[in-house]
Amino acid sequence: MDWREVAVTVSAEGEEIVADLFYQLGCPGVSVDDPELLRGYVESGAWDYHDFGEVELTGTAVVKGYFPEDEELSEKLEKLDLGLRELLERSPKWIVQAKGISLKEEDWATAWKAYFKPTRIGKNFLIKPSWEQVEPLAEDIVLELDPGMAFGTGTHPTTTLCLKALESLVKPGQKVFDLGTGSGILAIAAAKLGATVKAVDLDSVAVRVAQENVDLNQVSDRVQVLRGDLGTVLKGQAEIVIANIIADIILLLLADLKRILSPDGEFLASGIIEHRACDVEEGMKKAGLEILERVEDSGWILFRARWAK
């Protein structure tokens, strides 16, 4: 199948809003070229290795979404155009420019790899692309990853927030459900912290890629990858339920949460853009949850919650 890459150049302040718009339109993959973020990784030492040289700050970011070239493409592009026009009306001083090209599947699957480098997250996680070489430290928990065409390299704020939360919450022997697993990175991280995990995704590509990454990390004895509509394929309850998706889907799955989250368990909801945080917080409270923590990174929000006593 061929794919349509749509690249939106937007003022840096609008990066998260455009990314969220792509997600709402069902993009199975989104990438962000942000010079400020890139320079931050280079200067902080988070990347063990890079060859980008001097990074020039432009005040803009390029957000790229990928759509299959099928019968739904025209409708999705029209909705994207409408969303960008509304964004420009709200913020007329911003730069908002869009252009698109067609890609063969193999081009989309590999073109972004130059930007995915070994990255340290939290206290001990080391995310290692499968094609990169790195010498781990003794205390490193290595997450080897080849995201392929599934969302989730682990370096986006929505995922790093989850990784840091898991590092402090997961205890050996616990059961974890990962809803919308994407590349499987959060499920693999939980398993390497000692949990037994069920990872769910509706997208067949994500399920295949997640299983490949589970096998790559040698945690197939602790992670079961399932295809289905998030909570509906799960049986039993987990001490930790993760949903690193988008606000609208999180709100929809709250009805299933009572069935799958144990009475003393904790719910991690991420992938929430800042302007939707109030909607999610209100929905969680209506569902009977109390917010234990709200964490923000680069305009994205993670909520940690449990059942209200």
C-alpha positions as MATLAB code, in Angstrom:
seq = 'MDWREVAVTVSAEGEEIVADLFYQLGCPGVSVDDPELLRGYVESGAWDYHDFGEVELTGTAVVKGYFPEDEELSEKLEKLDLGLRELLERSPKWIVQAKGISLKEEDWATAWKAYFKPTRIGKNFLIKPSWEQVEPLAEDIVLELDPGMAFGTGTHPTTTLCLKALESLVKPGQKVFDLGTGSGILAIAAAKLGATVKAVDLDSVAVRVAQENVDLNQVSDRVQVLRGDLGTVLKGQAEIVIANIIADIILLLLADLKRILSPDGEFLASGIIEHRACDVEEGMKKAGLEILERVEDSGWILFRARWAK';
ca = [
       0.000    0.000    0.000;
       1.155    3.539   -0.777;
       1.018    6.259    1.876;
       0.487   10.005    1.824;
       2.942   11.976    3.936;
       1.521   15.357    4.915;
       4.096   17.726    6.397;
       2.774   20.715    8.342;
       5.249   23.468    9.184;
       3.917   25.291   12.232;
       5.176   27.813   14.762;
       6.764   25.898   17.627;
       3.873   26.731   19.969;
       1.465   24.831   17.730;
       3.440   21.593   17.419;
       1.359   19.605   19.921;
      -1.946   20.896   18.537;
      -1.067   19.779   14.999;
       0.181   16.391   16.231;
      -3.084   15.921   18.139;
      -5.043   16.810   14.992;
      -3.239   14.053   13.081;
      -3.986   11.547   15.852;
      -7.672   12.493   15.858;
      -7.793   11.752   12.127;
      -6.506    8.238   12.787;
      -2.915    8.595   11.616;
      -1.078    5.359   12.476;
       2.193    7.305   12.451;
       3.226   10.864   13.312;
       6.738   12.318   13.409;
       7.953   15.707   14.628;
      11.071   17.539   13.408;
      11.627   20.102   16.166;
      15.024   21.864   16.104;
      14.608   23.031   19.695;
      13.882   19.504   20.919;
      16.737   18.126   18.797;
      19.193   20.628   20.253;
      17.954   19.739   23.736;
      18.777   16.057   23.187;
      22.182   16.910   21.726;
      23.188   19.309   24.509;
      21.762   17.300   27.423;
      23.700   14.151   26.628;
      20.489   12.099   26.473;
      21.744   10.701   23.169;
      24.826    8.549   23.577;
      25.736    9.294   19.971;
      24.647   11.708   17.234;
      26.005   13.221   14.045;
      23.721   16.220   13.573;
      26.374   18.900   14.156;
      25.121   22.396   14.976;
      21.327   22.583   15.173;
      19.810   25.853   13.947;
      16.735   27.097   15.818;
      14.015   28.245   13.402;
      11.059   28.922   15.706;
       9.048   26.329   13.794;
       8.517   22.583   13.844;
       7.540   20.195   11.053;
       4.845   17.716   12.042;
       4.391   14.837    9.601;
       1.362   12.556    9.502;
       0.950    9.452    7.363;
      -2.325    8.319    5.785;
      -2.968    5.192    3.709;
      -3.936    6.128    0.152;
      -7.367    4.516    0.250;
     -10.978    5.574   -0.244;
     -10.957    7.560    3.029;
      -7.943    9.712    2.138;
      -9.835   12.627    0.549;
     -12.171   13.000    3.513;
      -9.278   12.927    5.988;
      -7.323   15.533    4.039;
     -10.385   17.803    3.946;
     -10.781   17.492    7.714;
      -7.078   18.210    8.175;
      -7.347   21.304    5.989;
     -10.354   22.504    8.009;
      -8.512   21.907   11.285;
      -5.474   23.874   10.088;
      -7.675   26.758    8.894;
      -9.346   26.898   12.307;
      -5.920   26.860   13.975;
      -4.779   29.778   11.836;
      -7.968   31.700   12.653;
      -7.315   31.263   16.381;
      -3.626   32.160   16.060;
      -3.286   34.378   12.958;
       0.347   35.262   13.696;
       1.489   31.631   13.577;
       3.113   30.016   10.580;
       0.941   27.166    9.280;
       1.941   25.583    5.966;
       1.100   22.119    4.642;
       2.347   19.999    1.760;
       2.057   16.335    0.886;
       3.885   13.637   -1.037;
       3.193    9.971   -1.734;
       5.479    7.321   -0.288;
       5.987    3.635   -0.852;
       5.468    1.604    2.303;
       9.149    0.735    2.612;
      10.120    4.430    2.379;
       7.836    5.403    5.250;
       9.077    2.518    7.369;
      12.727    3.581    7.166;
      13.007    7.308    6.383;
      12.797    8.487   10.013;
      15.512    6.169   11.369;
      18.245    8.816   11.157;
      16.497   10.697   13.976;
      16.071    7.735   16.359;
      19.186    7.417   18.542;
      19.958    5.635   21.839;
      18.239    7.680   24.534;
      18.218    7.537   28.336;
      14.865    7.998   30.060;
      14.287    8.245   33.803;
      16.761    6.640   36.180;
      17.687    3.466   34.337;
      15.879    3.035   31.018;
      18.050    3.059   27.898;
      16.066    2.999   24.665;
      18.196    1.385   21.980;
      17.180    1.284   18.302;
      17.808   -2.236   17.062;
      20.185   -0.977   14.336;
      22.353    1.129   16.711;
      25.326   -0.023   18.784;
      25.674    1.098   22.403;
      27.569   -0.023   25.511;
      25.008   -0.178   28.359;
      25.938    0.601   31.939;
      25.547   -2.088   34.583;
      22.370   -0.520   35.948;
      20.745    0.125   32.550;
      17.400   -1.466   31.691;
      17.765   -1.738   27.915;
      14.623   -1.417   25.795;
      15.615   -2.542   22.304;
      13.184   -1.240   19.745;
      12.349   -1.272   16.058;
       9.059    0.631   15.818;
       8.654   -0.069   12.098;
       5.352    1.546   11.088;
       3.857    1.471   14.594;
       3.687    4.601   16.720;
       6.134    4.816   19.608;
       9.910    5.248   19.591;
       9.746    6.089   23.284;
      11.261    9.556   22.948;
       8.029   11.536   22.628;
       6.940   13.278   25.866;
       3.742   11.218   26.067;
       5.803    8.032   26.263;
       8.650    9.327   28.429;
       6.083   10.452   31.004;
       4.723    6.887   31.095;
       8.177    5.305   31.310;
       9.127    7.484   34.274;
       5.837    6.688   36.019;
       6.233    2.950   35.430;
       9.769    3.055   36.810;
       8.445    4.331   40.130;
       5.221    2.264   40.267;
       5.769   -1.242   38.891;
       6.652   -3.967   41.368;
       7.712   -7.524   40.494;
       4.758   -9.875   40.158;
       2.190   -7.211   39.353;
      -0.198   -7.475   36.424;
      -0.184   -4.623   33.891;
      -2.545   -3.888   30.979;
      -1.183   -1.667   28.182;
      -4.044   -0.261   26.075;
      -3.042    0.941   22.603;
       0.413   -0.574   22.858;
       1.789    0.720   19.519;
       5.397   -0.438   19.277;
       5.046   -2.258   22.619;
       7.643   -0.143   24.422;
       5.615    0.424   27.603;
       4.632   -3.235   27.841;
       8.276   -4.261   27.440;
       9.387   -1.731   30.055;
       6.818   -3.023   32.565;
       7.903   -6.611   31.899;
      11.570   -5.742   32.449;
      10.539   -4.234   35.790;
       9.075   -7.618   36.753;
       5.406   -7.357   35.757;
       3.226   -9.716   33.736;
       1.709   -7.727   30.882;
      -1.132   -7.915   28.399;
      -0.632   -5.446   25.540;
      -3.610   -4.558   23.332;
      -3.970   -2.684   20.060;
      -6.666   -2.490   17.415;
      -4.193   -1.938   14.580;
      -2.809   -5.113   12.995;
       0.507   -3.446   12.099;
       1.005   -2.359   15.703;
       0.220   -5.856   16.983;
       2.783   -7.397   14.634;
       5.470   -4.817   15.458;
       4.806   -5.049   19.201;
       5.169   -8.829   19.093;
       8.432   -8.506   17.175;
       9.772   -6.083   19.790;
       8.616   -8.332   22.634;
      10.554  -11.195   21.039;
      13.559   -8.924   20.411;
      13.664   -8.050   24.128;
      13.191  -11.684   25.182;
      10.130  -10.971   27.351;
       7.598  -13.115   25.479;
       7.160  -15.202   28.641;
       5.830  -12.092   30.416;
       4.072  -10.121   27.655;
       1.029  -11.284   25.714;
       0.158   -9.127   22.689;
      -3.531   -9.091   21.738;
      -5.469   -7.510   18.896;
      -8.798   -5.997   19.835;
     -10.790   -2.952   20.826;
      -8.713   -1.939   23.829;
     -10.368   -3.186   27.027;
     -12.881   -5.537   25.435;
     -10.393   -8.382   24.816;
      -9.045   -8.356   28.377;
     -10.175  -10.623   31.172;
      -9.429  -10.171   34.858;
      -8.018   -7.083   36.526;
      -4.607   -5.437   36.627;
      -2.820   -3.450   39.316;
      -1.707   -0.942   36.666;
      -3.572    0.027   33.485;
      -1.768    2.246   30.947;
      -3.486    4.215   28.194;
      -1.022    6.300   26.183;
      -3.446    7.228   23.413;
      -5.410   10.472   22.902;
      -7.990   12.274   25.003;
     -11.096   11.129   23.109;
     -10.151    7.447   23.254;
      -9.249    7.683   26.940;
     -12.691    9.136   27.649;
     -14.328    6.268   25.735;
     -12.452    3.507   27.547;
     -13.292    4.823   31.033;
     -16.519    2.779   30.940;
     -14.425   -0.410   30.656;
     -11.990    0.596   33.370;
     -14.126   -0.607   36.288;
     -13.914   -4.113   34.884;
     -10.168   -4.235   34.238;
      -8.565   -2.054   36.955;
      -8.289   -3.659   40.390;
      -9.858   -1.849   43.388;
      -6.427   -0.757   44.645;
      -4.895   -0.331   41.195;
      -3.601    2.764   39.426;
      -4.495    4.173   36.023;
      -1.911    6.007   33.887;
      -3.507    8.148   31.180;
      -1.161    9.905   28.773;
      -1.166   11.269   25.222;
      -3.354   14.154   26.410;
      -2.671   17.545   24.877;
      -2.864   20.407   27.365;
      -6.099   21.977   26.096;
      -7.935   18.626   26.517;
      -6.654   17.936   30.023;
      -9.711   19.454   31.732;
     -12.044   17.216   29.690;
     -10.125   14.098   30.673;
      -9.864   15.119   34.323;
     -13.613   15.746   34.488;
     -14.357   12.435   32.760;
     -12.096   10.515   35.135;
     -13.753   12.044   38.189;
     -17.218   11.206   36.815;
     -16.040    7.627   36.326;
     -15.172    7.422   40.044;
     -11.438    8.090   39.897;
      -9.381   10.480   41.975;
      -6.355   12.199   40.448;
      -3.170   11.427   42.355;
      -0.775   13.289   40.106;
      -0.739   15.464   37.012;
       2.593   15.654   35.185;
       3.327   17.857   32.163;
       6.065   17.778   29.554;
       6.182   19.992   26.453;
       2.437   20.604   26.438;
       1.457   16.962   27.010;
      -0.205   15.698   30.190;
      -0.107   12.422   32.133;
      -2.674   11.718   34.838;
      -2.057    9.115   37.539;
      -5.322    8.095   39.180;
      -6.990    5.454   41.356;
     -10.522    4.636   42.431;
     -11.872    7.217   44.864;
     -12.358    5.791   48.358;
];
